[in-house]
């Protein structure tokens, strides 16, 4: 085992008391030592090069799709399902949100996997495991004698930013812990025994994606591309738009190898270049493909430490209290492993494979008719939109949390199929059959909740105009009803 710094002793004891695996404790010690050594995890613009072009998944040959279909029996689907959705006001797994036609994320994911015929595995957190497995229990077709349906990611202590000791918060000790980022998947596959079980059962490929991205479905063409080229690792990337300026982007090292740079790894002086979507053209969708035998061999050769770039996130121990103890959360991104595997590649995919729900803005869009639920349980943009999702901006003061969104849209989402941009300022309650087209702004600068009447159609409009604001179109704010 690698030597650990003396200052790590209280962390080691705390983690051992929690029953965490020795391998993960050593992994966390590795990054703690980087923190003590002044590693800021930054990737400077002078050390990277833009990626000029990539193969396009939309232009893959039918032959590759045939190869992929033949390989589905050797592939497994892994969904990252550790989030509680606290930023949206949820207290349970985010994947239990209803998103389309009465189905939750997990219902749709389960039905996708059943249709594809590949095993489904969830990488849960300890907080999401029981409730998520209860949902999957409704789908006996998912049960495989040789595989469980989940394995759990780890947790680790937050680090006091002042003296590098374990963060203490007696008022709520759970806040002393944090997830290690989705880069933990590689260690968790080992410590859970899942990697060995998959290999023993004959699985060679894993398609990994976020549970809140319903556009991420196992694609036979991309699987065939990976099989045909004998790739160890493949990342799906999409064209960056103005909305993606702050998202992690793909780049090349001077030797030509690929790497991923997240915004937390960008020096302040390089931020203009980071956000230049003409220079850095591709962002990571977090849809990844792994060759499992190569992953095992690489981990064993490196003493189970991939040494992914560290992301040092400075926060407060209680995220709701800006005056609480400043802490560091040491994280890694699973996509950064693209720099580890010799011969790793990226492939350009259409935007339809990236439809994450991070905020209520995204949830309203996916619930609307701008997205369709296909017979094979894909959630896709209406073809008439030509691959461009509607831009939705909801006033966070009134719509940040899901219960507020549901309250203000009691009849469901308005029609956004022909809407380019929707901006809602102030509080409204939307009636049924509302249709929004083009660029629409709803503005309410009063302290009352205005009603959007049933059947209203707005096209390239600001509503309501002051002169026509109906006096009877007022409700008590729904938060107090």
Long-range contacts (C-beta under 8 A, 24 or more apart in sequence): 1-26, 2-26, 2-29, 2-30, 2-303, 2-305, 4-29, 4-33, 5-29, 5-32, 5-33, 5-36, 7-32, 7-36, 7-164, 7-165, 8-32, 8-33, 10-165, 10-166, 11-157, 11-166, 14-157, 14-166, 15-156, 15-157, 18-155, 20-154, 20-155, 20-156, 21-154, 21-191, 23-187, 23-190, 23-191, 23-304, 24-154, 24-156, 24-187, 24-188, 24-191, 26-305, 27-187, 27-304, 27-305, 28-156, 28-157, 28-180, 28-330, 30-305, 30-307, 31-310, 31-330, 31-332, 32-159, 32-164, 32-330, 34-310, 35-159, 35-164, 35-310, 35-312, 35-328, 35-330, 36-164, 39-310, 39-312, 40-312, 41-264, 41-265, 41-309, 41-310, 41-311, 41-312, 42-265, 42-266, 42-267, 43-251, 43-259, 43-261, 43-265, 43-266, 43-309, 44-267, 44-270, 45-266, 45-267, 45-270, 45-273, 45-274, 47-253, 47-254, 48-251, 48-252, 48-253, 48-259, 48-261, 49-251, 49-252, 49-253, 49-254, 50-251, 50-252, 50-279, 50-280, 50-281, 51-250, 51-251, 51-252, 51-258, 51-280, 51-281, 51-282, 51-346, 54-237, 54-282, 54-345, 54-346, 54-347, 54-348, 55-225, 55-345, 55-347, 55-348, 56-347, 56-348, 57-219, 57-221, 57-222, 57-225, 57-236, 57-347, 57-348, 57-349, 57-350, 57-353, 58-349, 58-350, 60-221, 60-222, 60-224, 60-225, 63-224, 64-221, 64-224, 64-225, 64-228, 65-220, 65-221, 65-224, 66-220, 66-224, 67-223, 67-224, 67-227, 67-228, 68-219, 68-220, 68-221, 68-222, 68-223, 68-224, 68-225, 68-227, 69-220, 69-224, 71-204, 71-205, 71-223, 71-224, 71-227, 72-116, 72-117, 72-118, 72-218, 72-220, 72-223, 73-117, 73-118, 74-202, 74-203, 74-204, 74-205, 75-118, 75-203, 75-204, 75-205, 75-206, 75-207, 75-218, 75-223, 76-118, 76-119, 76-120, 76-121, 76-147, 76-198, 76-203, 76-205, 76-206, 76-207, 77-112, 77-113, 77-116, 77-118, 77-119, 77-120, 77-121, 77-206, 77-207, 77-218, 78-121, 78-122, 78-123, 78-185, 78-206, 78-207, 78-208, 78-209, 79-109, 79-120, 79-121, 79-122, 79-123, 79-208, 79-209, 79-210, 79-211, 80-123, 80-182, 80-185, 80-208, 80-209, 80-210, 80-211, 80-286, 81-106, 81-122, 81-123, 81-124, 81-125, 81-128, 81-132, 81-150, 81-211, 82-123, 82-124, 82-125, 82-127, 82-128, 82-153, 82-179, 82-182, 83-125, 83-128, 83-211, 83-212, 84-125, 84-127, 84-128, 85-402, 87-358, 87-359, 87-400, 88-359, 88-360, 88-363, 88-400, 88-401, 88-402, 89-400, 89-401, 89-402, 89-403, 89-404, 90-402, 92-128, 92-131, 93-124, 93-127, 93-128, 93-131, 93-132, 94-211, 94-212, 94-357, 95-128, 95-132, 95-211, 95-212, 96-131, 96-132, 96-135, 97-357, 97-363, 97-402, 99-214, 99-357, 99-363, 99-366, 99-367, 99-379, 100-214, 100-366, 100-367, 100-371, 100-373, 100-379, 101-373, 103-373, 104-135, 105-211, 105-212, 105-214, 105-357, 106-132, 106-135, 106-136, 106-211, 107-135, 107-138, 108-214, 108-373, 108-377, 108-379, 109-211, 109-214, 110-135, 110-136, 110-138, 110-139, 110-142, 111-139, 111-377, 112-217, 112-218, 112-376, 112-377, 112-378, 113-142, 114-139, 114-141, 114-142, 115-376, 115-377, 116-217, 116-218, 118-207, 118-218, 119-144, 119-147, 119-203, 120-149, 121-147, 121-148, 121-149, 121-150, 121-151, 121-194, 122-149, 122-150, 122-151, 122-211, 123-150, 123-151, 123-152, 123-153, 123-182, 123-185, 123-188, 124-150, 124-151, 124-152, 124-153, 125-152, 125-153, 125-155, 125-179, 126-152, 126-155, 146-197, 146-200, 146-201, 147-197, 147-198, 147-201, 148-194, 151-188, 151-189, 151-192, 151-194, 152-188, 152-192, 153-179, 153-180, 153-182, 153-184, 153-185, 153-188, 154-179, 154-180, 154-184, 154-187, 154-188, 154-191, 155-179, 155-180, 156-180, 156-330, 158-315, 158-317, 158-327, 158-328, 158-329, 159-327, 159-328, 159-329, 159-330, 160-325, 160-326, 160-327, 161-314, 161-325, 161-326, 161-327, 161-328, 162-325, 162-326, 167-317, 167-325, 167-327, 168-317, 168-325, 169-317, 169-318, 169-324, 169-325, 171-318, 172-318, 175-317, 175-318, 175-319, 176-317, 178-329, 179-331, 180-330, 180-331, 180-332, 181-311, 181-331, 181-332, 181-333, 181-334, 182-286, 182-332, 182-333, 182-334, 183-306, 183-308, 183-331, 183-332, 183-333, 183-334, 183-336, 183-337, 184-332, 184-334, 185-334, 186-295, 186-299, 186-306, 186-334, 186-337, 187-304, 189-295, 190-299, 190-304, 195-292, 195-295, 195-296, 195-299, 196-296, 198-292, 199-292, 199-293, 199-296, 203-292, 204-291, 204-292, 204-293, 205-289, 205-290, 205-291, 205-292, 206-289, 206-290, 206-292, 207-287, 207-288, 207-289, 208-287, 208-288, 208-289, 208-290, 208-334, 209-285, 209-286, 209-287, 209-288, 210-286, 210-356, 212-356, 212-357, 212-358, 213-285, 213-286, 213-287, 213-354, 213-355, 213-356, 213-357, 214-355, 214-357, 214-366, 214-378, 214-379, 215-352, 215-353, 215-354, 215-355, 215-378, 215-379, 215-380, 216-285, 216-287, 216-353, 216-354, 217-353, 217-378, 219-353, 222-289, 222-347, 222-349, 223-289, 225-347, 226-289, 226-291, 229-345, 230-291, 231-289, 231-291, 231-343, 231-344, 231-345, 232-290, 232-291, 232-294, 232-295, 232-298, 232-341, 232-342, 232-343, 232-344, 233-288, 233-289, 233-290, 233-291, 233-294, 233-337, 233-338, 233-340, 233-341, 233-344, 233-345, 234-288, 234-289, 234-344, 234-345, 234-346, 234-347, 235-260, 235-284, 235-285, 235-287, 235-288, 235-289, 235-335, 235-338, 235-344, 235-345, 235-346, 235-347, 236-284, 236-285, 236-287, 236-288, 236-289, 236-346, 236-347, 236-349, 236-353, 237-282, 237-283, 237-284, 237-285, 237-346, 237-347, 237-348, 237-349, 238-282, 238-283, 238-285, 238-348, 238-349, 238-350, 238-351, 238-353, 238-354, 239-281, 239-282, 239-283, 239-348, 239-351, 240-277, 240-280, 240-281, 240-282, 240-283, 241-277, 242-277, 243-391, 244-277, 244-283, 245-275, 245-277, 246-275, 247-283, 247-284, 248-283, 248-284, 248-333, 248-335, 249-274, 249-280, 249-281, 249-282, 249-283, 249-284, 250-280, 250-282, 250-283, 250-284, 250-338, 250-346, 251-280, 253-339, 257-339, 257-344, 258-338, 258-339, 258-344, 258-345, 258-346, 259-336, 259-338, 259-339, 260-284, 260-333, 260-335, 260-336, 260-338, 260-339, 262-311, 262-333, 262-336, 264-311, 264-312, 264-313, 265-309, 265-311, 282-346, 282-348, 284-335, 285-349, 285-353, 285-354, 286-334, 286-335, 287-349, 287-353, 287-354, 288-334, 288-335, 288-337, 294-341, 298-340, 298-341, 306-337, 306-340, 307-340, 308-332, 308-333, 308-336, 308-337, 308-340, 309-333, 309-336, 309-339, 350-387, 351-381, 351-387, 351-388, 351-389, 352-380, 352-381, 352-387, 355-379, 355-381, 355-389, 359-394, 359-400, 360-394, 360-399, 360-400, 360-401, 360-402, 360-404, 360-405, 361-392, 361-393, 361-394, 361-399, 362-392, 363-402, 363-405, 364-392, 364-394, 364-399, 364-405, 364-409, 364-413, 364-416, 365-389, 365-390, 365-392, 365-413, 365-416, 367-412, 367-413, 368-413, 368-414, 368-415, 368-416, 368-417, 369-413, 369-415, 369-416, 369-417, 370-416, 370-417, 370-419, 382-417, 384-417, 384-418, 385-417, 388-420, 390-416, 390-419, 390-420, 390-421, 390-422, 391-420, 391-421, 391-422, 392-416, 392-421, 392-422, 393-421, 393-422, 393-423, 393-424, 394-424, 395-424, 395-425, 395-426, 395-427, 398-426, 398-427, 398-477, 399-424, 404-478, 404-479, 407-478, 407-479, 407-481, 408-449, 408-478, 411-454, 414-452, 426-450, 427-477, 427-478, 428-452, 429-475, 429-478, 431-455, 431-456, 434-458, 447-477, 448-474, 448-475, 448-476, 448-477, 449-474, 449-475, 449-476, 449-477, 449-478, 450-474, 450-475, 451-475
